[in-house]
Amino acid sequence: MTGERASELVRMARELGEGRVSARGLAQEALRRIDATQGTLNAFRWVRDGDALRDADEADRRLRAGERGTLLGVPLAVKDDMDVAGLPTAFGCPGDFPAKRTDSEAVRRLRAAGAVIVGKTNTPELGQWPVTEGPAFGVTRNPWNTARTPGGSSGGSAAAVAAGIVPAALGSDGAGSVRIPAAWTHLVGIKPQRGRISAWPEREAFRGLTCGGVLARTVTDAALLLAAVSGSHTGDLHRPAAVDLVAALARPPRRLRIALSLRPAFAAVHHRLHPEVRAATLRTARRLEALGHEVVAEEPRFGPVGLTFVPRSMSGVREWARRVPERRLLDGRTHLNARGGLLFGGAVLRAARAAEGPLRSRMGELFGRYDVLLTPTTAAPPLPVGALDGLSGRETNSVMITACPYAWPWNVLGWPAMNVPAGFTADGLPLGSQLLGPSDGEPLLVSLAAQLEDAERWFERRPEGIGNVDEAAA
């Protein structure tokens, strides 16, 4: 299926099937790693401890009965905007949230595949910021440099995978919230087609901007996890036709035409691409050319995509903020965005949704001439911890847009996108490049990323010190 391509999931599944390790043993080790790093990295909001061990024992029973599966008995983590029965879903917010009685559809699929969920990872308040910090849980730090953020809003999941606590994790992406942390922690991160991962018990999340995604060290692990959790619930608003991600891993891409863009879509602040980010993206382009692909500088015609993002985003914040049990505890910027959701609701929101079709047609023209779009994932290296502390809403938006202007248009379009590691700054901070595809383009992106990974072998470099949990365990 995946040949000799690097995969922690395949390795674990093989060792479990051969009886060389047990699911309980893997779960115990993951829980030990959480405990060893929580005081510094702070990746987890909720840890399942006894429940994870009970799930591991059930996985061991299934293994003894002869059952096999890529995720059976493997410890994984999920972001704290997904429901796990028995735990709250606080979505980064402070307050006393009730425990959920049932799993979300994505988590249900994980459990059905036999995965052992060891905990729920930290996310900023309602996933609004590209840092993972807040009064509800403190500061989540980057395993590559603990003075830096792992990004957001799936920063806890990214930190947990980059540190080797778990081999892969689920996140969600509403404006780059999987791809930005993946870029800043040297991971593969996939935001799939809207609806590929069910949003249930929501019909859709944040007016269709947000969808589930995956983070892993390797393309194979990201694709295998995505394949396992993909699929629709009957209540989902978006139900794309299935794609075969596993086959894409084994299928080298044909010679592709790749558009290279360094200019982001319209933003209301001055744009500056960090020179080391620019150099990393150009190096990725040269590597793709060396692999036989044609790379051509081309700036997409984004159109008024930014004007359609804001009403949908703020409407989603308003909807979620109304569910919080103690709204007075929310960040002032959350209250501001929730008020914006009221201001930009109604006819403005309907117009924003109606604009999606024409925007897709406008951007679709690019994919009549090119197969893939290559851009930086972010405009800057990982931000320092505390970069957004004490800022007004306007100042926060300015910092966010300046650092992360490249990811969010694909949330408006609902098309697949992924981050691939692109190297490091001179002082060792991870950087990423973004591969963007058309509707249902995940197989092509996975195939191309796997080819690039075979050449780059980025998974061989791991963080030292606090992030190097594997060495610490040895």
Buried (B, 14 or more C-beta within 10 A) or exposed (E): EBEEBBBBBBBBBBBBBEEEBBBBBBBBBBBBBBEBBBEBBBBBBBBBBEBBBBBBBBBBEBBEEEEEBBBBBBBBBBBBBBBBBEBBBBBBBBBEBEEBEEBBBBBBBBBEBBBBBBBBBBBBBBBBBBBBBBEBBEBBBBBBBBEBBBBBBBBBBBBBBBBBBBBBBBBBBBBBBBBBBBBBBBBBBBBBBBBBBBBBEBEBBBBBBBBBBBBBBBBBBBBBBBBBBBBBBEEBBBBBEEBEBBEBBEBEBEEBBBBBBBBBBBBEEEBEBBEBBBBBBBBBBEBBEEBEBEBEEBEBEBBBBBBBBBBBBBBBBBBBBEEBEEBEBBBEBBBBBBBBBEEBBEEBBEEBBEBBEEBBEBBEEBBEEBBBBBBBBBBBBBBBBEBBEEBEBEEBBBBBBBBBBBBBBBBBBBBBBBBBBBBBBEEEBBBBBBBBBBBBBBBBBBBBBBBBBBEBEBBEBBBEEBBBBEEBEE
